[in-house]
Amino acid sequence: MSLSYKKVLVSGIVQGVGFRPFCARTALEMGVAGAVRNTSEGVVLELEGEAALLDAYLNRLETEQPDAAHITSIEIIENDESRFVPAFGTFSIERSIRREEQKVLIPPDIATCDDCLAELEDPENRRYHYPFINCTNCGPRYTIIKDLPYDRPLTTMSSFPLCERCREEYEAPADRRFHAQPNACSDCGPRLELTDSRGGMLATGDDAIAVLVNDLLQGKIAAIKGLGGFHLACDARSDTAVEMLRKRKDGPHKPLAIMVRDVEAADSIVVLSPTAQRLLGSTRRPIVLCPIRKGNGLSPRLAPGQTTLGIMLPYTPLHHLLMKHFRALVMTSANRSDAPIVCENDAALRELSSIADIFLMHNRDIHMPIDDSVVMPYGKSAILIRRARGFVPSPVSLPFRAPVIAGAGGEMKATFAISQGNLVFPGQFLGDLKQLETVVFYKRAMTHLLRLYNLHPKYLAYDMHPQYLSTHAAKESLGDAAEETLAVQHHFAHMAACMIDNGHHGDTIGVIFDGTGYGEDGALWGGEFLAGNLEGYRRIASLYQTSLPGGEKAILEPWRFALSLLKESFDAETAIALGATLWPEYSIKARAIVNTMHSAQKTTSCGRLFDGVSAILGIRSVISYDGQAAMELEAVARGRLAAPFALSCQEGFWILDWRPAIRWIADRIRSVETSVLSEAFHRGLSRSVAELCEILSRRTGIRHIALSGGVWQNKRLLSLTERLLRRRGLIPLIHHSLSPNDECVSVGQVAIGAAKWRK
């Protein structure tokens, strides 16, 4: 009887997720002979057995793959159905091979699995309370990988030689830790230590956690080294501890994320929808924004001015050991505002000693630091607010193959993106590039991804803004490799990213609402209606344009832009008079600003419009973090009224005019509740957007409407607008795999570059 032989390439997320052990166990169970190995292209299998058996085996690989795996293709490289002499006696895992081109997908970090948690709490298990327990189904991945293929010597675990018992597990095909690269135990693996703010040793191992718990209960602030960096932690019940953390971190209002013991604890603190519960419990373990439950027993200072709270479940063994003693802990990123997360022990002691009283650290290095992801439940899916741990480095797909292109991204909420074939790899959220540390981090992260995939981009797409630091950082990272470059308009990149996020590449109307982006006319755009596809666009409408007094000062002080809204809606003297009433502390400045406003730069910014309305309503006239005024405006919105907006057309270009809404709101400030006026602004804007999209759709024949830009993180505006668009027979495209804010810009740049350079 002849045997069949197949050589198969399995592509996707198939390394670092227990895929080779799964292949070996399934083969031994079914009686399939052969071998499996990691390569730079993916996992290569050589299979020997009866033809029907091999087909059944490949079917099981696809249908029973490990939870963390994601197969994108199974390709038969060789197929021989007439082999008479067996070449394999059994099934084995062979040595990994690295080739010139890297195609394997790197897995994100994976939350601790139930099997490991059971062992963690079993006094009879040798890993009882070991804070670095993991297996092929869970544990660190992206944060510890130095190079590909994914093998222990190419990770930060290379400095921890396996003990005899761990090696036996690592080499046993039937074991859950078969080829689990971070495998370790208390005899051979990483260890905990607790120090004071000067680095003085306080405790190690279990004792370190016990002392830490006691100190947190006493109101102290801790810096805790996690999977992708340090967190700053304190007792979420204590107003004193929360206020102390805010004062030391110089963040008086910015919402603080919390970690809770379990789903039951979460449900007692916030209102959990089925979608929120699913997101919380996923292997990605993001921070999930949920409505705050009244009387939840936590400090009201966690998220001042907000109706939602960012909440996450433990995702490492250390977190689980710690959270047994707490219902909820503040777990916020350990960094200065807009700087990268701190990930090294020495750096933590140096940079965080003025914030944290105690430091819980370990000696497993974090090769690539990464922040926690933040998501907002939206119907049965979610909107990404920050795309980082658990999502990165998973790619998104292009509708066609492209050369290797780098996208430099934006400046705030910076990311980069790199294409390979028909995939785009978006980098993680990096922060604001106006911080020198973030520029250094940007170049480090880009260089790391390029080296991992052995990519050498010949093309660079970047933002049209002439002074964006992302462009300079990308060019320095690429060196002389980029032979051709392409400047991409900011809002066009947003539209393209939303199209890619939805697998759509036909003609689209983009409604791009954000803070500001450099326009082709040199003005600051931010409330744009574009029509086109990946190959080009035309600007067909915008919000009414007004002055941005003080430039960036108007971002930090929304009352300045509110003055501009009032001047355009009434006149200079009325604006000065209203300003003196609304913000008496700025009355002298207000007159000077109004009188010089004619020389200020112009903008169509929708983000600034939200800020200005927030200031007019007395909600927030000065901010302490990005987006605060708009977020607090959304948080108070209640009611059913809608403020009037106007639409007009001038030589084929449409204007969405907010001046009637500002006059309507100003006339009612003293007689109508702030919450009702906020809701009226949201409803009026959403109605006018939908109405204008219907007009533009009739004129262009385009039905797909891409909603992108940071303003569309406003859940109220998004849900109102999406519903109204659908009622008009239009097809709204919203982000799901990428954030609608400037994090998505780099992917849009790559997509536009791919449409140009693939020809």
Buried (B, 14 or more C-beta within 10 A) or exposed (E): EEBBBBBBBBBBBBBBBBBBBBBBBBBBEBEBBBBBBBBBBBBBBBBBBBBEBBEEBBEBBEEEBBEBBBBBEBEEEEEEEEEEEEEBEEBBBBEBEBEEEBBBBBBBBBBBBEEBBEBBEEEEEEBBBBBBBBBBBBBBBBBBBBBBBBBBEBBBBBEBEBBEEBEEBBEEBEBBBBBBBBBBBBEBBBBBBBBBBEBEEBBBBBEBBEBBBEBBBEBBBBBBBBBBBBBBBBBBBBEEBBBBBBEBBEBEBBBBBBBBBBBEBBBBBBBBBEBBBBBBBBBBBBBBBBBBBEEBEBBEBBBBBBBBBBBBBBBBBBBBBBBEBBBBBBBBBBBBBBBBBBBBBEBBBEBBBEBBBBBBBBBBBBBBBBBBBBBBBBEEEBBBBBBBBBBBBBBBBBBEEBBBBBBBBBBBBBBBBBBBBBBBBBBBBBBBBEBEBBBEBBBBBBBBBBEBBBBEBBBBBBBBBEEBBBBBBBBEBBEEBBEBBBBBBBBBBBBBBBBBBBEBBEBBBBBBBBBBBBBBEEBBBBBBBBBBBBEEBEBBBBBBBBBBBBEEEBBBBBBBBBBBBBBBBBEBEBBBBBBBEBBEEBBEBBBEBBEEBEEBBBBBBBBBBBBBBBBBBEBBBBBBBBBBBBBBBBBBBEBEBBBBBEEEEEEEEBBBBBBBBBBBBBEBBEEBEBBBBBBBBBBBBBBBBBBBBBBBBEEBEBBBBBBBBBBBBBBBBBBBBBEBBEEEEBBBBBBBBBBBBBBBBBBBBBBBBBBBBBE
